[in-house]
Amino acid sequence: MKKSFLTFVLLLAVTALNAQTLIKANFQKGDQATYESVANIKVSVPMAGNSESIKTNSQTKIIVKNATADGYVIEMTTTNIKMEGKQEVAQQTGNMLNQYLSNVPMLLKTDANGKVKDLLNYTEVQTQVSKLAMASIDSLYKAKPEMEKTLPKYKMAMSINSLLTKESFIESAENNTFFILFGKTLKTGDKEDMNKQGIKISVTYEVNKEPNALNIIGKIKGNMTEDDVKAFFIDKMKQMGADEAMVSQLDANWGQMKQMGMAKMDADGTSITKLLNSGWATEYSTDVKTKMMGMEMTINTVTKLVEKSWK
């Protein structure tokens, strides 16, 4: 009897340990929340002894415009973006799109779990972001006219505009908020392969339940083969307006780069998100270090809930 009881308790414990949790929003129409984000980014080239740092501050206001059994309509607006450091460094880290979204409301349609499925005002967002991007590029080339020789301004403009797709805006909204978790069914030990802006990573999750909240920790590891790394750099070069001659030069020098240990990309980091039972986050953060092409980049971002409409 005692042995059977202990076996039963053990089974219950194992079942609880392996129980999957659906991460979903339980918002109410009219809910509002404002989050403040601080990001510290450092880019260094140890071989050359160079190092650059930037710091960004921003606020994101999220308003639930509608809530039905089928999902939600969410207005998401990022404001008060401030940056300390060189704009070129922000461009290298992939944060330029976030800058261009300043004060541009995105009207997002989600499914019942809160997973973003559509950008309802895409044309309006694309038009406003394109104007902001072109103004930023004009300012950059005016300050550094020598850039025209290596990368003509019109090529930069064309490459930036080509990135302003509906999918890019949705990806930005998810990756910069806790919405990226909605719709996932997770338990401790689950592993997920992801592609973030062309960088392949794997995330291993740890899920801890509290009475009124859920803590989700993600251990991030790079998952790039040599072919993936080569394709990534060629793609980024083309996005920045590089011609076929520049791409061919990279291809010709690839063997030498491989011998120097520059033909690989490593990523290592952690993400932490604390979600209330309502689906709203009280805090989320990421701390990731990436090594590629002899360059090291560290991005630490902490986002906290600073205003809310509910009690």
Disulfide bonds with the S-S distance in Angstrom:
none
